[in-house]
Amino acid sequence: MQTELTDSNPTGSGLAAHSRFFQRLHRRYGPDLALLPPGTPVRARMEATLEALRARGHDTPTSLRMLRQMVMERLIRLDCEAQAPLGDITRAVTELAELALDRACLLAREELDARHGSPCGPDGQPVELWIIGMGKLGARELNVSSDIDLIYVYEHDGETRGNADGRGRISNHEYFARAVKTIYSIVGDTTEHGCVFRMDLALRPNGNSGPPAVSLAALEDYLQVQGREWERFAWLKSRVVAPQSCIGNPAVQALRGVVLPFVFRRYLDYSVFDALRSLHRQIRDHAAKRSAGHPERANDVKLSRGGIREIEFTVQLLQVVRGGQFPELRRRPTLDALPRLASAGLMPHETAEALARAYTFLRRVEHRIQYLDDQQTHILPTRDDDLAWIAQTMGHADCSAFLHELDLHRELVAQEFDTLLGGDDAKKCNGCNGAQANTAAPPELEALLEQLPPLLRERVAEWRNHPRVAALRDEARTRLFRLVQRTAQWLREGRVGEEAAVRLVNWLEPLLRRESYLSLLLERPAVHEQLLHLLGAARWPARYLLQHPGVIDELAGSSLLSERFIVADFERDLRLRLASLRSTQEDDDETLLNLLRRAHHAEIFRTLARDLEGRITVEQVADDLSLLADSVLRMTAQWCWSRLKHRHRETPQFGIIGYGKLGGKELGYGSDLDIVFVFDDEDERAPEIYAAFVRKLINWLTVKTGEGDLFEIDTALRPNGNSGLLVTSFEAYANYQQQRGSNTAWTWEHQAMTRARFVLGSEDLPAAGGAMPTSGSSATLRERFDAVRTAVITAERDPAALRQEIQTMRERVRSAHPAPPGQFDVKHSPGGMVDAEFAVQYLVLSQSAAHPELVDNVGNIALLQRAEAAGLLPPGVGQAAASAYRELRRVQHRARLDEAPTQRPLAELLKEQAAVLALWDAVFGG
């Protein structure tokens, strides 16, 4: 919504009139100000005004300067008298810069083409010049007296075509250097009308000693070989701002492909903390020198403590650290990025909102400072009347109230920034931990070994001749030794155990080439300590963390242990990341495969951490892992169908049926998925298309990328097992299960059906264009499956024959898993989990017709309780067996977490074994 002024013919008598700049504009341009159409200066209005000025006989450079003055006059009035939103002001200044650069570039190219011909690439193709806006121009956040930071890049080296006579050929390098000089003259030179914008090329490769324009190849070489950490922050907000004809050009993707990998690294990157500390220290030192002997300069709303720059640094640091893995964080405008950081759990929402309020307040103050005299300054004025005017235009009755609010905002910003980079404040920002990484000097290895207890000392001593340790840079070796030193201190304090410390060393050693993990743990002591607790709890987490080390960043989240898995949040985040990748044309198959894997591994780890800390039960672990599997299947199926080349409809008529632990919602860590794929589509191409779809889907789920895999998939329970079709029509599936025809299911397949459920269908798969289906056969397919399952389970059976078949199968399974004498296998021994499961399956298949409460797939524990309530088991037997089954699951779960055998001394579980044997006797008669 655009801000409007009440008077369309300004006289310069309102609040804005205090500005000396505003007064000069009215004296110099008063009759011309009406050329700018009423309202907020947007690009279309500015273009109309530019053409009106040209029609009066002014050349383009002069017209641009006069336009700038008219826009400034309008913005002062809108901001100070109509309280225009900050975005209206910054957008207007940004669009003015884009317009000026576009026109200047066109003029420069036109002039140079006439002299030298157009530049050509290696194949004779035209070569474009891209004007890249950095900083506030790139983020569309220019202030009213900004200079503009630019980098000029051209596509290819080569030479020009020459003029009409074939003469005047020059290299593309020289051509574009001249173009830069001409553009500067048009936009940056100061004349009687001032300049349009001051221009700064210091951010270009090699700074002021580098060429004014560089080829794309030269830029890529520079960023890969010489690019420094602080330059990643500079390029974070970069975008092509002119010429306008190039902004949407597919060729710009090549530039994006150079810049994005430089700014955003594949792994979490905490090495940038030191770079930003150094950069900020230089800025603060410079500000301190400027204010020495000039105390008024300490009130710099941009560079002083708690100023605009510290908000920008806070946001940019978290973006650079996490943006490689979470593309939704790659937002250039500060006010756009803050809520994204909060949604990603990198800072509390209230902190993000407070920083946004502070940023808006400080930027509006900054503008008023600059309105006074059109100077590029950020220092509060010392004149009482100027300060009172700023207070009044900010909505305050007096200077005291204004300065009080200013101090509140700056103190909050300073606290958050100090916390982020290692201050003493206790408040936490989840992007870091708030402790200084570089404290006491680290010891050398031999001195370090003397500080360690025996087991840890013996393990770390192996580093004396370890090639990976020897190959570390001095800085990385320093970080490594500091981590071990801190770990040893915690050992002495009793905060962690020695076995955990040894496992930490085992975990770190293979990852030494990824120095960012050393930085992460050193920067975030809370993550370091929590990691030690997890490593000390069991062996399997250590192995998982070695396979997926990036998940340790999840330990920083304050909600990690208190929350549960939420499907809607998980899928919303994935969709947001996909949209971000699409916006930068990075949504290739490999990137999406890795995106799914990182998200899945992070959720697995969150559940694992809650599990090891005792925050959730074994049943809750299984519930969350099963919900996660359903969600991953749903998202993967959606993405696969949308990328299937020969799909014949927007929404597939398709379903996935889960069996086993997936069907029963009893998944554990690393469980494979028992799945059957069906379709309900009469199109003659359907069998072929759905077969291709399922092959693609299985590949996406199982293929190992640099981020690992998702699941192992087992389709052996489909009709006719491994000799059957990978995906079958639902009609064929129903006929097979319901004993229609000569090719029918076996009893063991009906046992499996007791734990089957319809995992997803077409109602879970939006059309390729994104719209969810509103009707069709998808819901019917789910209902039809439920009807088939009910029919199979409640079918009339000979109880004696069924009992014999299940007992025979039970003996076959048991004989394949013998336990040593005196040992009890919690799953396979008599009185173990399989006995309870087979007893439940018999009760369901033999009694569901008379007792429909047994039809529901609610899990073995609930079914045992229902069977007892229905009078199918003696009083107490079902409940005792349910409790025993729960305990056996817990023992099995803990053993697998610690990679220990699931066979325990028989005496430990006599009570549970007796309860399950009593169930078996009650069901099968001893």
N, C-alpha and C positions, 0 to 999 in steps of 0.2 A: 504494500500500500504506500503510495507516494504522499509526501507531506506537501500541503499547499499553504501559501500565505494569504492572508485576508485581503491585502491590497495588491492589486496587479500592477500598480504604477508607483513604485517606491519613491519616497522623497528623501530617504536617509535620515529620518527623524526618530526612529525607534531605538530599541536597545542596542542594535548593531552599530549605531552611530558613534558609540564610544571608541570603536576600533579605528585607529589612525589609518590603517590600511583601507578600511571601508570608506573613510573620508576621502582619501586620495583617489580611490576608484570613482567616486561620484564627481569629484572635481574634473577628472580626466575623461571619463567615459559616460557621464550622465546621459546625454542624448542617445547613446548607442545601446544602453542597457536593455531597452525594450525589445531589441532584436532577438534576445533569448526568450523563447516561448515560456509562458507561465508554468510553474510547477518545478518539481525536482529535475535537475539537468541530467537527462538520460541521453544515451548516444544519439538517438534519432533527433532529439531537439538540438543537440550540439551540432550535428551534421547540417541541419537546416540553417542554423545560425552561421556556420562556417560558409555555406554557400551564399547567404545574404551578404556577408562581409566581402566575399570575393566579387559579388555582383556590384559592390560599391567601388570596385577598382583596386582593392587591396590584394597583394599577392598572397600565396598560401602561407609562407612563414609569418607574415604580418597578421594575417587573419587568425592563425592559430594562437598567436600571442594575445590578440584582443579577445578572442574567445575565452582564453584562460582567465583573463581578468573579469569577464562577465560571469563566468561560472563561479569564481571565488566570491564575487559580490552576492550572488544568489545563495551560495552555501552559508555565508556568514549570517544572512537573514534567516534562512531556514533553520539553522542550528541554534542560534541565540534567541530568536524571537518565536519560532514555532516548535522548538524542541524536537527537531527531526531525529529519527533513529540514527544511530551511528552508522548502520549499514547503508543508509541513503547517502551519507556524506562520502564514505570511503568508496562506494561503488561509482559515484559521480566522478571523483578524482581519477579513479582507475580507468574508467571509460574514456575520459579526456586523454589520458596518456596513451591508451590503445589507439584512439583516433589519430592523435598527433603522429605516433610512430608509423601507423599505416600509411598516412598521407606522405610523410617524409620518405618512407621506403619506396613508395611508388614514384615519387619525384626523382629520387636518387637513381633508381634503376632506369627510368626513362632517359635521364641525361646521360648516363654511362653507356646505355645500349646504343644511343645515337653516335657516340664517339668510338666505341670499341666493339660493338655487337654484343649479343647476349652470351653469357658464360655457358659452356657445354661440359658435359660429363664424359667419361671414357667411351661411351657408346654414342656420343653426339646428342644425348638427351639434355633438355634444359636443366639448369641447376638453380635451386631455390636458395634464398637467404632466409634464415629463421632468426627472428629477434626474440631472445629468451628473456622474459622478465623474472628477476629473482626477488627474494624477500617479499616485501609488502606488495609490490606490483604483481608478482606471481600469485600471491594469495588474495588479490583484489582487496587489499587493506590499506591502500595509500592514504597518508594523512595529507592535510591541505597545504603543507609546505615540504612535501617529500622530494628528495631527489629520487631518481629511478636507477636501480642497479640492473645492468644489462649485460648479456653475453651474446655475441653474434656468431652463429654457426651456419656454414653453407654445406650443401650435400656432398659435393665431390670436388676433388682437384681437377684441373684441366686448364683450358684456355678459352678465350672468347672467340666468337665467329669473325670478328672484324667488322668494319663499317661497310657501307654499300660498295666501296671501291676495293674491299678486301684488305684494307690496311687497318692499323690501329689495334692489332691483336695484342692482348696482354694476358698474363696468367689469371686464373680465377682468384688466386690469393691476392694479387694486386688489385683486381677489379673490386673485390669485396672490401678491401682495406679502404679504397677510395669511397665506396658506398657508405661505410661507417663514418668517414669524415664528413660527407655531405649530410647525412642524417643528423649528425651532431650539430652542424651549422644551422639546419632548419629548426631543430627543437631546442638545442642547448645554448646557442649564442645569445648574449644579452644585447638588446637594442633599446631604442627609446620606449618600447612597449614591454621591456623586460625579457625574460625567457619563458618558454613554455614549461620546461622542466630542466633542472640540473641533472646531468647524466654522469653515471659512475661506472667505469668498466673494470674496476679493480678486482672483481671476482672472477674474471676470465682466467683460463689456464695460464700459469706463470705470472699472474697479476699484471702490474703495470709494465713489466719487462716483456710480456708476451705480445704476440701480434693482435691487432684489434679484432680480427675475425679469424676463426679456425675452421678447418674442415671437420666433418663428422668423424672421420677416421683419426684425425689428430686429437680430437676431444676424447675419443675412446681410449687411445693410447695413454693420454695424460691421466685420465681418471684411474685406469688400471695400474699404472706404474707409479705415478707421482701423487695421485689424489690423497689429500690429508683428511684426518678425521673431521676437522672443523668444516671442510668443504662439503661434507655430507649434509651438514645442517644448512649450508648455503643452498645446496641443490634441492633440498627437501620441498621448497615451495616453488620451484621453477616451473614455468610453462611457456609455451610459444604464445606471445602476445600480438605479434604482427609479422608479416602482413596478414590481413584478415583472410585473404584467399587461401592461405596455407594452414590455417588453424585446424580445419577438419580434414586436411589432406592425409591419406593413408601413409604417405612417406614419413610423416612425423612419427610414426610408430618406430621407425629405425632409431630416432633420437631417444624415444622413450625406452627402447631396449638397451641403450647405453647407460642412461641415467639411473633407472630403477635398481639394477643390481648393485650399483655403486652406493646408493643411499641406503637401501634396505638389504640386509644380509639374510642368507637362508636360515641361519641359526640365531637364537637370541644373543644379542651383542651388547655386553656390558663393558666392553673395552672403551666405549665412547664416554664413559663417566669421567675418566681422567682427562680426556680431550676437552670436554665441556668445562670441567673445573679450571683447567689452564686458561681457556678462552675467557671465562667469566672473571677469573682473577686479573687478567690483563685489562678487561673493561673496567673493573672496579678500581684498579690501580690508576688507570688513566683518569677516571672520574675524580679520584682523590687528588691527583696532581693538579687537575684543572681547578678544583675548589680550594686548594691550598692558598691561603691569603684572601680567598673570595668565598666567605661562608654562604653567600646567597646561592652559589652554584651547587650546594649540597641538596637543594630542592629540585633535583632533576627528575621529572616524573617518568622519564624513560630509562635512564642509566643508573640512578641512585638505588640504594637498597630498597627492595620492595617495589621496584618500578616495572614498567611495561616489559622491558627486556627479560626480566626474571620470569614473568608469566610465559613469555614466548619460549624461553629456554626450557622451562618445566615441561611444556607441551611437546616441544621438538625432541627432547631427550627421550621421553617415553615412546614417541612415534618411531624414532630411529632404532631404539632397542627392540621394539616389538613389531614394527611394521612389516618386516620381512615375512613373518608368519601370519600376521593378521592384517590383511590388506584393507579392511574396513577402517583402520586407523589412519590411512594415508589421506588425510584431509588437509588441504593447504590453509584455509582460514582458521585462525586460532579458536574462534567461537564455534566453529563447526567441529573441531577436533576434541574440544573438552568433553562434551557429552559422550562422544565415542569412547574416549579413555575411561570414563566412568562406567559405561555399559560393559566394557571389557574387564572391569574389576581392577583397573590400575590405580584408581583413586576413588574415594567415597563420592557419591553423587552430590552430597552437600558441599564437599570441597570443590568439585568441578563448578557447581553453581556459584559458589563464593568467588572463585577465580574469574568466572565469566563476568560477574558484577563488577569486580575490581578492574578487569580489563576494559570494560565499557566505560566505567567512570574515568579511569586514567587517560584513555584515548580521547574522551570528550574534553577533559582538561587540557590535554596536549593541543587539541585544535584551537581552543580559546587563547592559549598562549601564542600560537602562531597567527591567529587572526589579528592580534594587536598591531603588528608591524610587518607581517609577511616575512618573518625570519624563520630559518630552520633552527629553532631552539626548542628546548623542552624544559626550560628552567622557569619556575614560578617568578613572576615579576616582583620587583621590590617596591614599586610605587603603590601606595595604599589604594589609589583610585582604580588602578588596573586590577589589583587583587579583589577589590570589592565588586568590580564589574564581572570578573570570572565567577565569584561566589553567587552573584545575583543571577547570571545566565545559567548556572547549574542548579538553580532552584532553592538557594539558601538565602536566609534573611540577612546574614552578616558573615564576615570572614571567619569568625571563630567556629561557627557551625560547619562551614565548608572545610576548614583545616582539620577539624576533628574527624569528619568522614574520610578525608584524604589519608590521615594517619591510620585510621582503622584498616582501610584497604591495603595500605603499604605494609603494615605490620603482618597482616595475614599472608600476603604474597611472600614476604621475606621468610616467614616461618616455614611455609610450604617448600620454598626453594631450598632453604638451608637443610630441611629434612631430606629432601631428595638427594642433595649432593653431599650430605654427611654432616649435618649440624647436630646440635645437642638437644634440639627440641624433641619431646617425647612423641609427638603426633606422627603417625605413620602414613606414608604414601606407598601404595603397594607396588609401585614401579621400582622401589628400592627399599632399603631398610633403615636408613638414617644413621649409619655408623661410618666413621671415617675408615676407609680401607687402608690408607697409608699412615700407619702410626709409627711404632718403633721400627728401627731398622731390622731386617730379618737376619737370622744367623746363617752362617755357612753350614753345609750339610753335617760336618763332623760335630760342630757345636750344637746343631739341632738334635742329633742323635743322642747326645748326652742328656737331653731334657725328656726323653721318651721312655715309657715303661717297656718291659722286655719284649712282649709280642710285637708291639708297634715298632720298636727300635729295630728288631730283626727284619721286619718287612721293609721299612724305609731304608735300611742299610743296603738293600738290593739296588738302590738308585745310584750307588757309587759308580757302577759301570753300565748303567742302563742307557741305551742309545737315545731313547726318546727324551729322557731327562737331559742328557748331554746336548741334545739338539735344540733345547728351548732357548729362546731369547733371554737375555739377562732379566728383562722386566717380567717375563712370564715365570722364570725360575724364582724370582723374588716373590711373586704371588703364590706360587706353589708352596714354598717354604713357610710363608706367613700362614697359610691355611693349616698346615701340619702343626705349626706352633700354636695356633689358636685351639686346634683340636686337643693338643696335649694339655693346654691350660684347662680346658673343660673336663678332661679326664681327671686331672688333679682335684678339681672342684666337685667331682662326682656327678656332673651333669650328663655325661654320656659314658657308655661302656667301652672297654678296650676292643672287644670283638667288633663293635660298630666302627671304631676308628680304623681297624685293619680292613674292614670291608670298604670304607671310604677310600683308602689308598688303592685297593683293588679296582674300585670303580673309576677313580681318577686316571689311573695309569694308561688305559687304552685311549683316553680322551685328551691326552696332553696336546695333541696337534690342534684341537679346538680350544684355543686359549680363552675364548669368551666364557667358557664354563668356570675357569679359574676366576675370571673377573666377576662373574655373577655371584659366586659363593663368597668372595672376599667383600664385595659391595654389600651383601645382604646376610649378615650374621644369623638372622632368624631363619633364613632358608638353609643355611649351613647346619644349624643345630637341628632343625626339623628333619633334614636329610639324614643326619646321623641316627636320629631316633628310628626312622623307618628302616634304615639299613641294619640296625641292631635288632629289629623286631623279628625278622625272618629272612631266609635266603632268597626266596623267589622275587621279592621286591627289588633286591640288589641286581638280579639278572634282568628284570624288566627295565630298571633304570639304566642299565648298561646298553640295552637295545634302543631305548628311547630317552636319551639323557635330557632332551629339551623339556620334558614334562616337569622337571623339578621347579620350573618357574611357577607352577601352580601352587607351590607351597607358600608363596607370598600372599595369596589371597586371604583376607580376613574371614571370609565365609566358607573356606574350604571344608572345615570340619563340622560346621553347624548346618549346612544345607544338604539337600538330596538332589539326585539327578532330576532335571525338569526338561521334559521333551520339548515343550514349546520354545524354551530359551535356546536349547541346543540347535534346533532346526532354524530358528530365526537367525542365529549367528552364522550358520552355514549359508543361508540365503543372502545375508548381508555381505559375506565375504565373496560369494560368487558374483554378486552384482558389482562389487568393487573390482574384481578381476576382469569382468567383462568391460568395465569402463576404461580399462587400460589395455584391453585386448590381450590379456594374459591367461585367458580361460581355456588353455589347451588341455588335452586329456591328462598329461602327466602332472600338471599343476593341480588339477582337480583331484586326481588320485592321492596326491600328497596332502592336499587340504583335508580330505576325508580322514586320512590316516592320522594326521596330527590331532584333529578334533577328537577322534575316537580314543586315541592313546591318552589324551589329556583327561577325558572323562573316566577311563579305566583307572588312571592314577588317582583321581579325586576319590573315587569309590574305595580304592585300595588304602589310601591314607585314612579315611574314615573308619574303615574296617580294622586296620591295625591299631588305631587309637581307641577302639572299642565303642565308637559312636553309633554303629549300626550292627544289627544282628546278621547271622548267616542268611536268614530268609530275606532280609532287606537288601543284602548284597546281591542275592540272586534276582530279586525284583528289579533292582536298578540296572544290573547288567543285561537283563532280558529286555527291559524298556529301551536301553541303549542299542541293543542289537536290532530291535524292531525299527528304531529310528534310523539307524544306519542303512538297513535294508530299504527303507522307504525313500530316503534321500538318494541313495545310489541308483535305485530303480528309476526315480524321476529323472535324474541326470542322464542315465544311460539311454532311456527312451527318447529324450529330447535330442540326443546326439546320434541316434540310430539313422543311418543314411536312407534306408528304404522303408521307413515306417509308412504304413498305409492309412493311419488315422492319428488324430492329435492325442487321443487318450487310449492307451492299450486296454483291451478287455482281457484282464490277466489277473492271476492271483498267486500268492505264495502261501503254502501250508507248512506250518512248523511242526516238527515231531520232536520226541525226546526231550532234552533239557530246554530247548527253545520252546517247544510246544507247552511244556509244563511250567515254564517260567522259573526254571531252576538252574540257569546258566552259572558257571563259575568262571574264574579267570582262565583264559585260554581255551574255553570250550569250543568245539566245532559246532556247526549248525546243521541239523538234520532237516532237509528242505525238500518239498515236492512243488514243482511248478506246473500250473494249469492255465489254460486259456479258454475263453468262451466267445468265440468269434467265428462267424460263418463265412467270412471272406475266404475265397479259394487259396489266397496266398498266405493265410494265417499260419499254417504249420511251419512253413519256411521262415516267415518273418519272426515268429515268436521263438523259434529255435536259435536264430541269429541273436535275438535280444537276450535270451538266457545265457548263451555263450559269452556275450559281452558283459553281462551282469556278473557272472561267475568270475570272469577274468578281472573285473574291477575289484571284486571282493578278495581275491586270492593272490593276485600278482604281487610280487615283492618289489617295491621301489626303494629309493634311498631312505624312505620313512618306514619301511617294513610292510606288513600286510594287514588286512582287517580280520579275516576269518578263514578257517578251513571249512569247505562246504562238502557235505555228504548227501548225495542224492540217491542212496541205495534203497530208500523206502518208497521210491516211485513204483508204479505198476511194473511188474516183471523185473524189478531190481536193476542191476547194472546192465542187463541185456535189453531193458526197455527204453522207450524214447525219453530224451532229456526233458521235454515238456509235452504234456498230453492235453487233449481236450478234456474239459470237465466232464462231459458225458462219458467218455471212455474211463476216466478215473472213477466216476460214480458206479458204473456198471461193474468194474473190477472189484470195488470194495463191497458191493451188495450182492455178489455171487450171481451176477447175470451173465450168462454165456458160459463158454467152456474155459475161459481164461479168468480165474478168480483168485482172490486174496487168500493167504494162509492164516491160520489161527494167530501166529506170532505177529502178523501184520494187523490183525484186529486188536491184539494187545497194544501195539503201538498207537492205534487209533484212539485209545482211551486218553492219551496225553497229547493228541493232535489239536491244533487250533488254527484258525484262519488268521494269518499274520498281517497281510495287506492285500488290497484289491484295488480296482480302478478308482474307487472314491478317495484313495490315498495318493493317487498319481495325477497331478494336474496336467492339463493339456500342455503340449510343447510350448505354447505361447504363454503359459503361466496360469490360465484360468482353471479353477477346480470344476470337475464335472458336476452337474446338478441332478442328473438322472441317468438312467441307462441300466445296463445289466450288472454293473459292479456290485451294488448293494444286494441285488438278487443272487449274485454268485456267492457272496458271504452267507446269505440265508440258506442257499441251496447246499453249501458245504455243511452248515450246522445240521441241516435236515438229514444229509447222508450220514454224518457222524452219529447222530441220534439213532438212525435206523440200524446202523451197523452194531452199535453198542447194545441196543435193546432187542436185537433179533433173537428169536427163539433158539435155544441151544440145549444140547444134552449135557446136563451138569456133570455127569460122571465122565463122559468123553472129554469135556473141556478140562476137568480137573486132571485127568490123566495126561493130556497134552502139555499142560502148563508144568506139571511135576516133572515130566520127562525133559522138557526144555530147561527147567531149573537145574536138574542134575547135570545136564550137558554143560551149562555155563559154569557150575561149581567145579566140575572136574578139570576145566581149563584154567582154573585159578586156585590151585591148592595152597593152603597156608602151612608153614612149618609147625611141628608139634609145639604146643604151649602158646601158640600165637593166634590172635584173632584178627582176621581181615575184615575191616569194618564194612566192606561192601559185599564180599563174596562168601565168607564163612557162614555156616549154619547160624541163623539168628542175626544175620547181617542185613544191610540195606536192601539187597536184591530180594531177599525173602519177603520183606515187607512190601516191596513194590509188586512182586508177583501175586501176593495175597490180595492186594488192592485191585489189581487188574482182573483177577478171577471174580471178586465180588462185583465189580462194575459190569463185566460181561455176562455174569449169570443172574444178577439181581436187578439190573436197571429197569427192566420192563415192569417189574412190580414196584420198584422204588425209584421213581424218576429223580429224586434228589441226588442220586449217584451219577447222573448223566453229566453234570457240569464238570468242566476241567478246572478244579479248584486246588489241585495238589494232593499229595498222598496224606499229609497230616489231617487236612480238613475232611478228606474222604473217609479216613479211619474213624474220625469222630462222628461223621454222619452215619456210617454203617452201624456203629454201636447204638446211636440214638434210634435207628430204625429197628433195632432188635436182632440184627444179623450177627452180632458178636456178643459174647457174655459180658455182663456189666464189668467195667473197668479194663477189659482187655484192649479195646480199641484206643482208649485214652492212654494207657500205659505204652502201647506200641507206638502211638503218635509221639509221645515224649521221648521214647527210646530212639525213634527215627530222627528226631530233631537233634538229639545229642550225638548220634552217629554221624550225621551230616556235619556237625560242628567239629568233631574230631578229624574227620576226613579233610575238611576245609583247612584246618590249622596245619595238618600234616603236609598238605600240598603246598601251602604257603612257605613252609620251611623246607620243602623238597625232601621230606622224610617219608619213610615207608608208611603205608596206611595199615600196616599190620602192627597191632599192639599186644602186649602181654595179656593173655586171656583173663587174668584176674582183674584187670583194670575196668573191664566192661561187662562183667557177669550180669549185672542188673539189666542192662540194655539187651544183652543177648537173650536172657530169659523172657523178657517182655515180647520180643519178636518171635521167639519160638512158641510162646503161648498163643500168639496170633496165628502162626502157621498151623498149630494143632487145631485151633478152633475152626479154621477155614478148610483145611485139607484132612483133618481127622488123624493127625499124628503120623 
